[in-house]
Amino acid sequence: MLRRDFLRLMLFSAGWMVADSFFQPLKLLAAGSRKSDYYHIVLLSDMHLPWKTNKHPTHEEQQEVWAGKQAMLANINSWDDVDEAAVLGDQAARYGIEEEFACVDNFLGSLRFPYYSIAGNHDYVYRDTPDAQGNLQMGTHEEKWAKLMAFTKRYKLPDVYYARSIGKYRLLYLAPDACGELKVELSAKQLEWLKGEIAAHQQGPIIFFCHAPLMGTLRTYKKKINTPQTTAQPADQLKEILSHCPPGSLWVSGHTHTKPKNDSFADDSVNRFNENLVNIHNPCIDKKHVYTNSLFLYDDKVVVRTYDHRDDEWVTKLDRTYKN
């Protein structure tokens, strides 16, 4: 992001802060301890803060996109049943540089509830500046790893990938820690950890948070979909590992910028990865028309709902229920 763009942003958002109390004590799904009988997780994906200048080049477009993000923030902060947010990667606009993350810190620091982050390719893959033609430059393995570690430290994560529990639900936050040529690839070490987590938690559903979706869980509506660069890798190993998931498990992803109006956004006939696992795709927030998904965790099911922040309403035709 050019410095003039960052300075322009400050007209809309002054200052920034880091969420010091990132890991707050869990509120368990205990009978009688809550106003509601579910646990509400808001899903925030591909925020690209403050905005992607290559997609929104004019000042007017940037103002409109920023206003949409602020409206979304006001909406979710007004909901009195939200327990936490899962931030699914690509928080940074393009390069994963300090100016972008300063805006991310300010934005996420304005949430009224805790959030839990994972890294996306724009948070760690690219060098700080474009090439002579203005194109993104892939970093070296060492450069990517350094950015991934900086991301982990910045958001006070226990490790680059990590796990938590909410009642009977096991939540796994995955990281693109292979730092190779592919944008979202898990290391051999993380795959072994994943096997162990699945084997140890068969008593309830597992919710996987990963920046990229699983191969084949969208229709190939454009040539970049269902490729190694737009899906979680290594695909073959993940397919075998995930075949052992307990019933009702979900893989929650972004990365593809798939819109809710896309016919495979919420179609279980294509989103289902195997008998026990469904991919929940999340829209890009770097848009003039902003949508978000939410997970509602009940004792016996997870309900997925989509909210239209422009029209200020739940898109009920996209509601889905997964029993466990």
C-alpha positions in Angstrom: 0.0 0.0 0.0 1.4 3.4 -0.9 2.0 5.8 2.0 -0.5 8.3 0.6 -3.2 5.7 0.7 -2.4 4.9 4.3 -2.5 8.6 5.2 -5.8 8.9 3.4 -7.1 6.0 5.5 -6.3 7.9 8.7 -9.0 10.5 7.7 -11.5 7.7 8.4 -9.8 5.9 11.3 -7.5 7.5 13.7 -5.1 5.6 15.9 -4.7 1.9 16.5 -4.5 -0.5 19.3 -3.6 -4.2 19.9 -6.1 -6.5 21.6 -4.1 -7.2 24.8 -6.6 -9.6 26.2 -6.7 -11.8 23.1 -7.1 -15.1 24.9 -10.0 -14.6 27.3 -11.5 -17.4 29.4 -13.9 -19.6 27.4 -17.6 -19.4 28.1 -18.7 -23.1 28.0 -22.0 -24.2 26.7 -23.4 -24.8 30.2 -27.1 -25.1 30.9 -28.5 -22.1 32.8 -25.3 -20.0 32.4 -26.3 -18.2 29.2 -29.2 -16.1 27.8 -29.2 -18.3 24.7 -28.8 -22.0 24.1 -26.0 -21.6 21.5 -22.5 -20.2 21.1 -22.2 -17.6 18.4 -19.0 -17.3 16.3 -18.9 -14.5 13.7 -16.7 -15.4 10.7 -14.6 -12.6 9.2 -12.6 -13.5 6.0 -10.5 -11.7 3.5 -10.9 -8.2 5.0 -7.9 -6.8 3.1 -7.6 -3.8 5.3 -7.9 -1.0 4.6 -8.6 -2.0 1.0 -6.9 -3.5 -2.1 -5.9 -0.5 -4.1 -5.6 -2.7 -7.3 -9.3 -3.6 -6.9 -10.4 -0.2 -5.7 -8.1 2.4 -7.3 -10.1 5.6 -6.9 -10.6 7.6 -3.7 -14.4 7.4 -4.1 -14.3 3.6 -4.4 -12.1 3.3 -1.4 -14.4 5.5 0.7 -17.4 3.3 -0.3 -15.6 0.1 0.5 -14.4 1.5 3.8 -17.9 2.7 4.7 -19.2 -0.8 4.1 -16.6 -2.3 6.4 -17.5 0.2 9.1 -21.2 -0.6 8.7 -20.4 -4.3 9.1 -18.4 -3.6 12.2 -21.2 -1.5 13.7 -23.7 -4.3 12.9 -21.9 -7.2 14.5 -21.0 -5.0 17.5 -24.7 -4.3 18.0 -25.6 -8.0 18.2 -25.9 -9.0 21.9 -25.4 -12.7 21.4 -21.9 -12.8 19.8 -19.4 -14.8 21.8 -16.3 -14.4 19.6 -15.1 -14.0 16.0 -12.9 -16.3 13.9 -10.7 -14.2 11.5 -9.9 -16.4 8.5 -6.9 -14.8 6.9 -6.0 -12.0 4.5 -6.5 -9.4 7.2 -3.8 -7.3 5.4 -4.6 -5.6 2.1 -1.8 -6.9 -0.1 1.7 -7.1 1.3 1.4 -7.8 5.0 3.3 -4.7 6.0 3.2 -2.6 9.2 0.9 0.1 7.7 -1.7 -2.5 6.8 -1.5 -4.3 10.1 -1.9 -1.0 12.0 -5.3 -0.7 10.3 -6.1 -4.3 11.1 -5.2 -3.8 14.8 -7.5 -0.7 14.9 -10.3 -2.5 13.2 -10.2 -5.7 15.2 -9.5 -3.8 18.4 -12.9 -2.2 17.9 -14.7 -5.5 18.3 -16.7 -5.9 21.5 -15.8 -9.6 21.8 -12.6 -11.7 21.5 -11.3 -12.9 18.2 -9.0 -15.7 17.1 -6.9 -15.4 13.9 -5.3 -17.4 11.3 -2.9 -16.2 8.5 -3.8 -15.9 4.8 -1.5 -15.5 1.9 -1.7 -11.7 1.9 -0.5 -11.8 5.5 2.7 -13.5 4.9 3.5 -14.7 1.3 4.6 -11.5 -0.4 7.5 -9.1 -0.2 6.9 -5.6 1.1 7.0 -3.9 -2.3 5.8 -4.8 -5.8 8.1 -5.4 -8.8 8.7 -2.7 -11.5 5.4 -3.6 -13.1 3.5 -3.3 -9.9 3.0 -7.0 -9.4 3.2 -8.9 -6.2 6.6 -10.6 -5.5 6.7 -14.0 -3.7 9.0 -14.0 -0.7 11.6 -16.6 0.0 10.9 -19.4 2.4 12.8 -17.4 5.1 10.9 -14.2 4.3 7.6 -16.0 4.5 8.4 -17.7 7.8 9.6 -14.4 9.3 6.2 -12.8 8.4 4.3 -15.8 9.7 6.1 -15.7 13.0 5.6 -11.9 13.2 1.8 -12.5 12.7 1.8 -15.2 15.4 3.5 -12.8 17.8 1.4 -9.8 16.9 -1.9 -11.6 17.7 -0.5 -13.4 20.7 -1.2 -16.9 19.3 0.2 -19.8 21.2 1.8 -21.1 18.0 1.4 -20.7 14.2 -1.4 -23.4 14.5 -3.3 -24.1 17.6 -6.5 -25.7 19.2 -9.2 -24.8 21.6 -12.4 -26.4 22.9 -15.9 -25.0 23.4 -18.0 -27.6 25.2 -17.8 -30.8 23.1 -16.6 -28.9 20.0 -12.9 -29.0 19.2 -11.7 -25.9 17.2 -8.5 -26.2 15.1 -6.8 -23.1 13.7 -4.5 -24.1 10.8 -1.6 -22.2 9.4 0.1 -22.2 6.0 3.4 -23.0 7.6 5.1 -25.0 4.8 6.1 -21.6 3.4 6.8 -23.1 -0.1 5.6 -22.2 -3.6 1.9 -22.9 -2.7 -0.1 -20.2 -1.0 -1.8 -22.3 1.7 0.2 -25.4 2.4 0.4 -27.2 5.8 3.8 -28.6 6.8 4.4 -32.3 7.5 4.7 -31.5 11.2 1.3 -29.8 11.2 -0.3 -32.7 9.4 0.9 -35.1 12.1 -0.5 -32.8 14.7 -3.8 -32.8 12.8 -3.9 -36.6 12.8 -3.4 -36.6 16.5 -6.1 -34.0 17.2 -8.6 -35.9 15.1 -7.8 -39.2 16.8 -8.1 -37.7 20.2 -11.4 -35.9 19.7 -14.0 -38.3 18.4 -16.6 -37.4 21.0 -17.8 -34.3 19.2 -17.5 -32.3 16.0 -14.2 -30.7 14.9 -14.3 -27.2 13.4 -11.3 -26.5 11.2 -10.4 -22.9 10.4 -8.2 -22.6 7.4 -7.7 -19.8 4.9 -8.2 -21.9 1.9 -11.0 -24.4 1.1 -10.7 -28.1 0.4 -10.2 -29.3 -3.2 -13.4 -29.9 -5.0 -15.8 -28.2 -2.6 -16.8 -25.5 -5.1 -17.9 -25.8 -8.7 -15.1 -24.7 -11.0 -16.9 -21.4 -11.9 -13.6 -19.9 -13.0 -10.3 -21.3 -14.0 -8.6 -20.4 -10.7 -11.0 -22.4 -8.6 -10.0 -25.9 -7.5 -6.3 -25.4 -8.2 -3.4 -26.1 -5.9 -3.0 -22.3 -5.3 -6.6 -21.8 -4.3 -7.1 -24.9 -2.1 -5.5 -26.2 1.1 -2.5 -28.4 0.4 -1.3 -31.1 0.3 -4.7 -32.1 -1.0 -4.2 -35.9 -1.2 -2.9 -36.2 2.4 -5.6 -33.9 3.7 -8.3 -36.1 2.1 -7.0 -39.2 3.8 -6.5 -37.5 7.2 -9.9 -35.8 7.2 -11.7 -39.1 6.3 -11.4 -39.8 10.1 -13.3 -36.7 11.3 -16.2 -37.3 13.7 -19.8 -36.6 12.4 -20.9 -33.0 12.0 -17.4 -31.6 11.4 -16.9 -28.4 9.4 -14.0 -26.9 7.4 -14.4 -23.1 7.5 -12.5 -21.2 4.8 -12.2 -18.0 2.7 -9.5 -17.2 0.0 -11.6 -17.8 -3.1 -13.8 -14.7 -2.6 -16.8 -16.7 -3.5 -20.0 -14.6 -3.3 -23.1 -15.7 -1.6 -25.0 -15.4 -4.9 -22.7 -18.0 -6.4 -24.6 -21.3 -6.8 -22.1 -23.4 -5.0 -21.5 -21.0 -2.1 -23.9 -22.9 0.1 -24.8 -26.1 -1.8 -24.1 -29.2 0.3 -24.1 -31.4 -2.9 -20.7 -29.8 -3.7 -19.6 -28.4 -0.4 -19.6 -31.8 1.3 -16.0 -33.2 1.3 -16.9 -36.6 2.7 -19.7 -38.2 4.8 -18.6 -36.4 8.0 -17.2 -33.1 6.8 -18.7 -30.0 4.9 -16.8 -27.0 3.7 -18.3 -23.6 4.8 -17.2 -20.9 2.3 -17.0 -17.3 3.5 -17.2 -14.2 1.3 -14.6 -11.5 0.9 -15.3 -8.4 3.0 -13.4 -6.1 0.7 -16.5 -5.3 -1.3 -19.1 -2.6 -1.6 -21.8 -5.2 -0.7 -20.6 -6.9 2.5 -21.8 -10.3 3.8 -20.6 -12.4 6.7 -21.4 -15.9 7.9 -22.0 -16.9 11.6 -21.8 -20.3 13.3 -24.3 -21.0 16.0 -23.1 -24.0 18.1 -25.8 -25.9 19.9 -25.5 -29.1 21.9 -26.7 -31.2 19.1 -26.1 -29.2 15.9 -24.4 -26.3 14.2 -26.4 -23.7 12.3 -24.7 -21.6 9.7 -26.3 -18.3 8.7 -25.4 -15.5 6.3 -26.0 -11.8 7.0 -26.4 -9.1 4.4 -24.9 -5.9 5.9 -26.0 -3.6 3.1 -29.7 -4.7 3.4 -29.4 -5.3 7.1 -31.0 -8.8 7.1 -30.3 -12.5 7.5 -30.3 -14.3 4.1 -32.6 -17.1 5.3 -32.5 -19.1 2.1 -28.8 -19.8 2.9 -29.4 -21.1 6.4 -27.9 -24.6 6.9 -28.1 -27.0 9.8 -25.6 -29.8 10.6 -26.6 -32.3 13.3 -24.0 -34.0 15.4 
